[in-house]
Amino acid sequence: TDTEDPKFQNCPADKSVDTDTGKNTATVTWTEPTATDNDGVKAVTSDHKPNEKFPIGETTVTYTATDNSGNTASCSFKITVKGKF
């Protein structure tokens, strides 16, 4: 029985960006993290993707890895968008 959770590598750091002048969103990019596991990684999912538009304020981005035995791990970071007018 595998009880070891997957492990993330290169989880992005929190990021703070300005909107484009006069806009209320910002397109934010980052390098997606990878996950490994002793039983193999079945899937890595995320609630947001690089190059998405984010609204002014703070948004938490979470990646979840699931291994072939159903164990999970997560990696989260915050994106803060500040208005620039």
Helices and strands as residue ranges (DSSP letters): E 7-9, E 15-18, E 25-28, E 34-36, E 41-46, E 52-55, E 57-67, E 72-82
